[in-house]
Amino acid sequence: MNLRLIGGEMQVWSDLDGRHGPGPVRGPVLAPLLSTASGRTLVVGPLDPTLLDAVPVAELTVLVRGVPDAEALAARLADRPGATVLCGSPEKLAIEPTYDTVIALDGLERLGSTEGAELSWADALGLLVGALRPGGRLILAAENHLGLHRLVALPAEVTDTDWAGAGEYDPDRPAGLDRLRACLAGAGLVVTDTHAAWPTAIAPTALLRPRLLANPEVIGFLQVTLGRACEPLAEALTDPGRLAARALRHGAATELAPAWILQAERIVPAPGPSGPPAVARAPRAGGAALPEALISVDDARHDVVDGPGGALVLCRPDGGTQAVPTGRTLEDLLVVAALRRELPTVRELLHRWQAGGHAGVAADRIVATRGRELAPLAPAGPPPAALRRLAARLLDAGLGHLWPSPADPAELALTLAAFAGRAEPVAPAGDEPARPDALAYRELLISRDRLSRELAEAREREAWYERTLAACEGELRRARGMLALLSGTPTARAGKLFLAGARRARRTAGAAVRRVLPRE
């Protein structure tokens, strides 16, 4: 039996079933991190059991706090002779042999047990460092409590997992990436690698190194990558993809990342009073370094690696490669040109987009390179839908004032089509494409304010028409009254009698003439 109860175990608790909290840490982009483990390896915290298959070592130990989880993992790892499942409190690790690699991809918040001591963040870190042999490697994830996923999130409901721990109020928990690195250094570790995790700490789909996020040459590629990664954050106060793009433009993408995953190695104490401490680096499995970025698109992993001459190369799952496009997204360039009132540039960009072979790719999913080429980073759809998506995003971002007559997405899409020189209708009758994205709370407020302004303008026009009609009716009534008044004066009556007499005299003279003159 490969299951051992070490004390402090929770008899009926499960972190893996997802009924008491967010469930285990999961995502295919985490597998390459696990594949770097070497020697005796310890995995702590709730982790998707399928990811354990990526750990290549023979001596694997998994620590969980719930008995149901331990039994499920023991059954899954039954065919691995060197695998052991420990169930209990992390403080019991002090009596276990040290490990070459310790992996905590769920962080430190869900390690403590109700049957053990209540641990602060610093206490839990000290236990893991104590379980690591000198020269061993720690792979630790830390959620950013000021990350983008929290900034755009609606108030979360309290789950059973939140029964203990001070969370962001823990005074021992380091705030920010720099303080986290300093905390690890204070614990006797040397940080060797860092990745920012998007869009959540529990289920990341993109891991990117900070130096890549700070590279202005590939900002368009990064905006598309993070925009697609943030699409699962549907219930949000604002569009998380747009906020991620803003963070990239201002160089704050690393600071606003939902989580960071750090690799650190324990310092070997100096043998004598002289000489600095050293780090004995454990050999990594396969000897391959991690890519600059690991991205999961449609459950398929794409890697960004350093290519020849310092260029970045995107490696596809089918084995093909392509250079990472440099430049900004087409949507960014259109917005900048519109803000500067550069209508020729707007027309040129729209025409180049809609007249080429990538007319169906959304403007926020296509990079305009420095060589004036368009590099699509998403599948193409119908060109009308791409125009409608751009129109909707412009209105949702509060940029409708940059375009004439921005009443709604359909009307603005027609304006964009006219700028692009498209003759066919943007949305065929009866087949009008729906809005591409569900509106977040902020975008709903923007749409509400825009519709309120349009309604107020319509009411003002209606009131003006009513005032004009009332004024015309008043003038008509006054004219009729004046006419009636003039008709009743003595002068008017004398005039009428004179005109009547004149008409009678004319008729009499005519009759006399007809009698006197002979007929033909």
C-alpha positions in Angstrom: 0.0 0.0 0.0 1.5 3.3 -1.1 -0.7 5.5 1.3 0.6 6.7 4.7 -1.4 8.7 7.3 1.2 10.9 9.0 -1.1 12.7 11.5 -3.4 15.6 11.2 -5.4 14.2 8.3 -9.0 15.4 7.6 -11.2 12.3 7.4 -14.0 13.5 5.1 -12.5 16.5 3.4 -11.6 16.7 -0.3 -9.9 19.5 -2.2 -9.9 17.6 -5.5 -13.7 17.2 -6.0 -14.3 21.0 -6.2 -17.4 20.9 -3.9 -15.7 23.0 -1.2 -13.8 25.5 -3.2 -12.2 26.1 -6.6 -10.9 22.6 -7.0 -7.3 21.6 -7.8 -4.7 23.5 -9.8 -5.0 22.5 -13.4 -4.0 23.3 -16.9 -1.7 21.7 -19.6 0.8 24.6 -19.4 1.8 23.4 -16.0 3.1 20.0 -17.3 6.5 21.4 -18.5 7.2 22.8 -15.0 6.5 19.4 -13.5 8.7 17.7 -16.1 11.8 19.6 -14.8 11.6 17.7 -11.4 14.6 15.5 -10.6 15.7 13.2 -7.8 13.3 12.6 -4.8 10.3 14.8 -5.5 7.6 16.1 -3.2 4.3 17.6 -4.6 2.2 19.4 -2.0 -1.3 20.8 -2.2 -4.3 20.0 -4.4 -3.1 19.3 -8.0 -4.9 17.8 -10.9 -4.0 14.1 -10.7 -3.5 13.9 -14.5 -0.6 16.4 -14.1 1.3 13.9 -11.9 1.9 11.9 -15.1 4.3 14.6 -16.2 6.6 14.2 -13.2 9.4 12.0 -14.6 11.1 10.9 -11.4 11.0 7.4 -9.9 10.7 8.6 -6.2 7.5 10.7 -6.1 5.7 11.7 -2.9 2.4 13.6 -2.8 1.1 15.3 0.3 -2.6 16.1 0.7 -4.7 16.9 3.8 -7.9 15.0 3.0 -8.3 11.2 3.3 -10.6 10.9 0.3 -8.1 12.7 -1.9 -5.2 10.5 -0.6 -7.1 7.3 -1.3 -8.0 8.5 -4.9 -4.3 9.4 -5.6 -3.1 6.2 -4.1 -5.3 4.3 -6.5 -4.1 6.4 -9.4 -0.4 5.9 -8.6 -0.7 2.2 -7.7 1.3 1.3 -10.9 4.2 3.5 -9.9 6.3 1.5 -7.5 8.3 4.5 -6.2 5.2 6.7 -5.6 3.9 7.4 -2.1 0.9 9.4 -0.9 1.1 11.2 2.5 -2.0 12.4 4.2 -1.9 14.9 7.0 -0.5 18.2 8.2 2.6 19.7 6.5 4.4 20.1 9.9 4.8 16.3 9.9 7.2 16.7 7.0 9.9 17.5 9.6 10.4 13.8 10.3 10.5 12.8 6.6 13.8 12.6 4.6 14.6 15.7 2.6 13.8 16.0 -1.1 15.7 17.1 -4.2 12.6 18.9 -5.6 9.6 20.3 -3.8 6.6 21.5 -6.0 3.8 23.7 -4.6 1.9 24.9 -7.6 -1.2 25.7 -5.5 0.8 28.0 -3.3 0.8 27.7 0.5 -2.8 28.7 1.5 -4.4 25.2 1.2 -1.7 23.2 3.0 -2.9 23.5 6.6 -5.2 21.0 8.2 -8.0 21.6 10.8 -6.3 18.8 12.9 -2.9 20.6 12.9 -1.5 24.0 13.7 -2.8 27.1 12.0 0.1 28.2 9.7 0.9 31.6 8.4 2.4 32.0 4.9 5.9 32.3 6.4 5.4 29.2 8.6 4.3 27.1 5.6 7.3 28.4 3.5 9.6 27.5 6.3 8.2 23.9 6.4 8.8 23.5 2.7 12.3 24.9 2.8 13.1 22.6 5.7 11.9 19.6 3.6 14.3 20.6 0.8 17.9 19.4 0.9 20.7 21.9 0.3 21.0 22.5 -3.4 17.5 21.3 -4.0 14.9 23.1 -6.0 11.6 24.6 -5.0 8.8 25.4 -7.6 6.4 27.7 -5.8 3.3 29.5 -7.1 2.0 32.6 -5.4 -1.3 34.3 -6.1 -1.3 38.0 -6.7 -4.0 39.5 -4.5 -3.8 42.7 -6.6 -3.9 40.7 -9.8 -6.1 41.6 -12.8 -8.4 38.6 -12.1 -9.3 40.2 -8.7 -9.5 43.8 -10.0 -12.3 42.8 -12.5 -14.0 40.2 -10.5 -17.4 40.5 -8.9 -17.5 40.0 -5.1 -16.8 36.3 -4.5 -18.8 34.0 -2.3 -17.1 32.6 0.7 -16.4 28.8 0.3 -15.6 26.1 2.8 -11.9 26.4 1.7 -11.8 29.8 3.4 -12.2 28.4 6.9 -8.7 29.3 7.9 -5.9 31.6 6.9 -5.7 35.4 6.8 -5.1 35.6 3.1 -4.2 39.0 1.9 -4.4 40.3 5.5 -1.5 37.9 6.6 1.3 40.3 7.7 3.9 37.6 6.9 2.7 37.2 3.3 4.9 39.2 0.9 3.1 41.7 -1.3 4.3 42.0 -4.9 6.9 40.1 -6.9 9.9 41.9 -5.6 9.0 41.3 -2.0 8.3 37.7 -2.8 11.7 37.2 -4.2 13.2 39.0 -1.2 11.3 36.7 1.1 12.6 33.6 -0.7 16.1 35.0 -0.4 15.7 35.6 3.3 14.7 31.9 3.6 18.0 30.8 2.1 16.9 30.4 -1.5 18.2 31.8 -4.8 15.4 32.5 -7.4 16.5 31.1 -10.8 13.4 31.5 -12.9 10.0 33.3 -12.9 6.8 33.0 -14.9 3.7 35.1 -14.7 0.5 33.0 -14.9 -2.7 34.2 -16.7 -5.7 34.4 -16.4 -6.1 32.8 -12.9 -3.8 31.1 -10.4 -6.0 28.0 -10.3 -6.3 27.3 -14.0 -3.6 29.2 -16.0 -3.5 29.0 -19.7 -0.5 31.2 -20.3 2.8 31.3 -18.5 5.1 34.1 -19.6 8.5 35.3 -18.4 8.6 39.0 -17.1 11.2 39.9 -19.7 8.9 38.8 -22.5 6.0 40.8 -21.0 8.3 43.9 -20.9 9.3 43.5 -24.6 7.7 46.4 -26.5 8.6 44.8 -29.9 6.0 42.0 -29.5 3.3 44.0 -27.7 0.7 43.1 -30.3 1.3 39.4 -29.9 1.2 39.7 -26.2 -2.1 41.6 -26.3 -3.7 38.9 -28.4 -2.3 36.2 -26.2 -3.5 37.7 -22.9 -6.8 38.8 -24.5 -7.6 35.2 -25.5 -6.4 33.9 -22.2 -8.7 36.3 -20.3 -11.8 35.2 -22.3 -12.9 32.7 -19.6 -13.3 35.6 -17.1 -16.9 36.2 -18.3 -18.4 37.5 -15.1 -16.3 40.6 -14.7 -16.7 44.3 -13.9 -14.9 45.2 -17.2 -13.4 43.6 -20.2 -10.3 41.8 -18.7 -8.7 41.5 -22.1 -8.8 45.3 -22.6 -7.4 45.9 -19.1 -4.6 43.4 -19.8 -3.8 45.2 -23.1 -3.6 48.5 -21.1 -1.3 46.9 -18.6 1.0 45.8 -21.4 1.0 49.3 -22.9 2.1 50.7 -19.6 4.6 48.0 -18.7 2.6 46.7 -15.7 1.6 43.2 -17.0 4.0 41.4 -14.7 2.8 43.4 -11.6 -0.9 42.7 -12.5 -0.4 39.0 -13.3 -2.9 36.8 -11.4 -0.1 34.7 -10.1 3.7 34.1 -10.3 5.5 30.8 -10.4 9.0 30.9 -9.2 11.8 28.4 -9.2 14.4 28.7 -6.5 17.3 26.6 -5.2 18.4 26.2 -1.7 21.8 27.7 -0.8 24.4 25.2 0.4 26.1 26.5 3.6 29.7 27.5 3.2 32.1 24.9 4.4 34.1 27.3 6.5 34.1 30.8 7.9 35.4 32.1 4.6 33.8 32.0 1.2 30.2 32.8 0.2 27.4 30.3 0.3 27.0 28.3 -2.9 24.1 26.7 -4.8 24.6 23.2 -5.9 22.4 23.0 -8.9 20.5 19.7 -9.2 20.5 18.3 -12.8 17.2 18.8 -14.6 15.4 16.1 -16.5 16.3 16.2 -20.1 18.5 19.2 -19.6 16.1 21.5 -21.5 15.3 25.0 -20.3 11.7 26.2 -20.1 10.4 28.3 -23.0 9.9 32.1 -22.7 6.2 31.4 -22.8 3.8 28.4 -22.6 0.4 29.1 -24.1 -2.6 26.8 -24.3 -4.9 27.5 -27.2 -7.9 25.2 -27.7 -6.2 22.6 -25.4 -3.1 22.6 -27.6 0.2 24.0 -26.2 2.2 26.6 -28.1 5.7 27.6 -26.9 7.6 30.8 -27.4 11.4 30.2 -27.5 14.5 32.2 -28.3 15.5 31.8 -31.9 18.6 32.7 -33.9 19.7 36.3 -33.7 17.6 37.0 -30.6 14.3 36.6 -32.5 11.4 34.9 -30.8 9.9 31.8 -32.4 6.4 30.4 -31.9 6.4 26.6 -31.8 3.1 25.0 -32.8 1.8 21.6 -31.6 2.2 20.1 -35.0 6.0 20.7 -34.9 5.9 23.8 -37.2 7.4 27.1 -36.2 6.9 30.7 -37.2 8.5 34.0 -36.1 6.6 35.9 -33.4 5.2 39.0 -35.2 6.4 42.3 -34.1 4.2 45.4 -34.0 0.9 46.4 -32.6 -2.6 45.1 -33.1 -4.6 46.5 -36.0 -7.2 47.7 -33.5 -4.6 49.8 -31.6 -3.4 51.4 -34.8 -6.9 52.3 -35.8 -7.7 53.9 -32.5 -4.5 55.9 -32.5 -5.2 57.1 -36.0 -8.7 58.0 -35.1 -7.6 59.9 -32.0 -5.2 61.9 -34.1 -7.9 62.6 -36.8 -5.7 61.0 -39.4 -8.5 59.9 -41.7 -6.2 58.8 -44.6 -4.4 56.4 -42.2 -7.8 55.1 -41.0 -9.0 54.5 -44.5 -5.7 52.9 -45.5 -5.7 50.5 -42.5 -9.3 49.5 -43.0 -8.9 49.0 -46.7 -5.7 46.9 -46.3 -7.5 44.8 -43.7 -10.8 44.3 -45.6 -9.4 44.0 -49.1 -6.8 41.3 -48.1 -7.1 37.7 -47.3 -7.5 38.3 -43.5 -10.7 40.3 -43.7 -12.5 37.8 -41.4 -9.9 38.0 -38.6 -10.9 40.3 -35.8 -8.9 43.5 -35.6 -7.9 42.8 -32.0 -6.6 39.4 -33.1 -4.3 40.5 -35.9 -0.9 42.2 -35.7 0.2 44.9 -38.1 3.9 44.3 -38.5 6.6 46.9 -39.1 6.8 45.7 -42.7 3.1 46.8 -43.3 2.0 43.1 -43.3 -0.9 41.7 -41.4 -0.2 38.7 -39.2 -3.4 36.9 -38.0 -3.2 35.2 -34.7 -6.7 33.7 -34.7 -9.0 31.8 -37.1 -10.9 33.9 -39.7 -14.6 34.2 -39.7 -17.1 36.1 -41.9 -15.8 39.6 -42.7 -19.1 41.2 -41.6 -18.7 39.7 -38.2 -15.2 41.0 -37.9 -16.4 44.6 -38.7 -19.3 44.2 -36.2 -16.9 43.0 -33.5 -14.6 46.0 -34.1 -17.6 48.4 -34.0 -18.9 46.8 -30.8 -15.5 47.0 -29.1 -15.0 50.6 -30.0 -18.4 51.5 -28.6 -17.9 49.4 -25.5 -14.5 51.2 -24.9 -16.3 54.6 -25.0 -14.6 55.5 -28.4 -17.8 55.9 -30.4 -17.3 59.7 -30.4 -14.4 59.3 -32.8 -16.7 58.2 -35.6 -19.6 59.8 -37.3 -23.1 58.7 -36.3 -22.1 56.0 -33.9 -25.7 55.1 -32.9 -25.2 51.3 -32.5 -22.7 48.6 -33.6 -24.6 48.0 -36.9 -24.5 51.6 -37.9 -20.9 52.1 -36.9 -20.0 48.9 -38.8 -21.5 50.4 -41.9 -19.4 53.5 -41.4 -16.3 51.3 -41.0 -17.2 49.4 -44.1 -17.6 52.6 -46.1 -14.1 53.7 -44.9 -12.8 50.3 -46.0 -14.4 50.6 -49.4 -16.7 47.7 -49.0 -19.8 47.9 -51.3 -21.7 44.9 -49.9 -23.8 45.3 -46.7 -22.1 44.5 -43.4 -24.9 42.4 -42.0 -27.3 40.7 -44.5 -30.9 41.1 -43.6 -32.1 38.3 -41.4 -28.6 37.1 -40.8 -27.1 39.9 -38.6 -24.3 38.5 -36.4 -24.7 38.7 -32.7 -22.4 40.6 -30.4 -19.0 38.8 -30.3 -18.5 39.1 -26.5 -20.7 39.2 -23.5 -20.7 42.7 -22.1 -19.1 43.2 -18.8 -20.5 45.5 -16.1 -18.4 48.5 -17.2 -19.3 48.1 -20.8 -23.0 47.8 -19.9 -22.7 51.1 -18.0 -21.1 52.7 -21.1 -23.9 51.3 -23.3 -26.5 52.5 -20.8 -25.0 56.0 -20.7 -24.8 56.2 -24.5 -28.4 55.1 -24.9 -29.4 57.6 -22.2 -27.8 60.4 -24.1 -29.4 59.3 -27.4 -32.8 59.1 -25.6 -32.3 62.6 -24.1 -31.5 64.0 -27.5 -34.6 62.3 -29.0 -36.7 63.8 -26.3 -35.2 67.2 -26.9 -36.0 67.0 -30.6 -39.6 65.9 -29.8 -40.0 68.8 -27.4 -38.7 71.2 -30.0 -41.1 69.9 -32.6 -44.0 70.2 -30.1 -43.0 73.8 -29.3 -42.7 74.7 -33.0 -46.1 73.1 -33.7 -47.7 74.9 -30.8 -46.2 78.2 -32.0 -47.5 77.6 -35.6 -51.0 76.8 -34.3 -50.9 80.0 -32.1 -50.0 82.1 -35.1 -52.8 80.5 -37.2 -55.3 81.2 -34.5 -54.2 84.8 -34.2 -54.5 85.2 -38.0 -58.0 83.7 -38.0 -59.0 86.0 -35.2 -57.7 89.0 -36.9 -59.5 88.0 -40.1 -62.8 87.6 -38.2 -62.2 90.9 -36.4 -61.6 92.8 -39.6 -64.6 91.2 -41.2 -66.9 92.8 -38.6 -65.7 96.4 -38.8 -67.9 99.2 -40.6 -65.1 99.7 -43.1 -65.2 96.0 -43.9 -69.0 96.0 -44.2 -68.9 99.1 -46.5 -66.3 97.4 -48.6 -68.4 94.3 -48.9 -71.5 96.4 -49.9 -69.4 98.3 -52.5 -68.0 95.1 -54.0 -71.5 93.5 -54.0 -72.9 96.6 -55.8 -70.1 96.6 -58.3 -70.7 92.9 -59.1 -74.5 93.5 -59.6 -73.8 96.6 -61.8 -71.4 94.5 -63.9 -74.0 91.8 -64.4 -76.7 94.3 -65.3 -74.5 96.1 -67.9 -73.6 92.8 -69.4 -77.2 91.8 -69.8 -78.1 95.2 -71.5 -75.2 94.9 -73.9 -76.3 91.5 -74.9 -79.9 92.8 -75.6 -78.8 95.8 -77.7 -76.1 94.2 -79.8 -77.3 92.1 -82.6 -76.5 88.4 -82.4 -74.3 86.8 -85.0 
